[in-house]
Amino acid sequence: MNLYEKIVAGEEKVSLVGLGYVGMPIAVAFARKIKVVGFDLNEKKIELYKNGIDPTNEVGNDVIKNTTVEFTADASKLKEAKFHIVAVPTPVNDDHTPDLTPVEGASRILGQNLTKGSVVVFESTVYPGVTEDICVPILEKESGLKCGVDFKIGYSPERINPGDKVHRLETITKIVSGMDEETLETVAKVYELVVEAGVYRAESIKVAEAAKVIENSQRDINIAFMNELSIIFHKMDIDTKSVLEAAGTKWNFLPFMPGLVGGHCIGVDPYYLTYKAEELGYHSQIILSGRRINDDMGKYVAESLVKNLIKTDVPVKGAKVAILGFTFKENCPDTRNTKVIDIYKELGEYGITPIVVDPAADADEAKRLYGITFHKMEEMKDMDAVIIAVAHNEFLKLTKEEIGSFFAPKHKQKVLMDIKGLLNRKEYLTDDYLYWRL
């Protein structure tokens, strides 16, 4: 029997290295069909999984309680598997250069526990060449094995959208690649066990790496265009959302919206591509321009708030401002690389300390990463301004009366910033509100 047949027969296991928002759902999906070892260095996270708790909210506690994934923080357990999937984050440094520390660390740990006949598939988003030029040498050094002889490699970029209950691992076409035809076929067949939408066989590992990194770069550029339009239309006193709704009646108009671009993909991946381009002597023009616009949107929102406070004769320094939502996207507890922090910090430059409310966010993570303690919704009283920053379901349910109760009664005009355009604009175009949205 070949490796795929042994996996299906239960004679060999699949391992997941990295059990975050991407790795854990993959592990759970595979465990419905085959034997899976789920490894993560974070012992606290492993204990939560073992106790049936899903801190990511990606699959839910009931699914975690009933899954057959063997959750472990013991790296030696990786020796029990022959097909390894590496799904660790690939962030950027403060200077926007790629931080390959997690994927290099995962390669070292896996290399130390790699056995002959294994296949290693990387899912982490990287620039073309990282899998073969950086990860393989680490695997070879740590294992003492030879790639192409003792083990094989592949790449299959993650496409999971955290918080999205529609576009899941099973329903998104999976790009797969391998170092040779035999490996490609093995990787494709293994993923076909769980991906109902099917797989796309890329012609090489570098093609698969490039395909992933441009997916989010494309989205980033399109959102940057919308953000630039928003800035222009505000100067013209035109509502951006109304313009986009009108333009959207044409069949080929792309339905992008302005907004904050955070998270681990759209705001990060373009830097991986431009970094590699710089190494090769090409300085990106379009991609980096889009990044600059999107990175500055938090500052733009904060400056707009300050201008609106001045318009309503509210003293800026010491103003009480509520920020509703802190995660990088709606209905997801993840606060890492959130761009709401840019608004928070910029307001601090004006002597404002915002009060942050986010019932969906991981409060411990926000405290650890940003030093911010969340407040409860009922504490939102006597505010001078309110910013609705994230489109959580809890905020979609807010009535005009509830929003109005957040403000200090003394204000003749309530400064309300609706970044995501959640509210019915016409309801707030009244004398008692100064309503603003991107």
Disulfide bonds with the S-S distance in Angstrom:
none
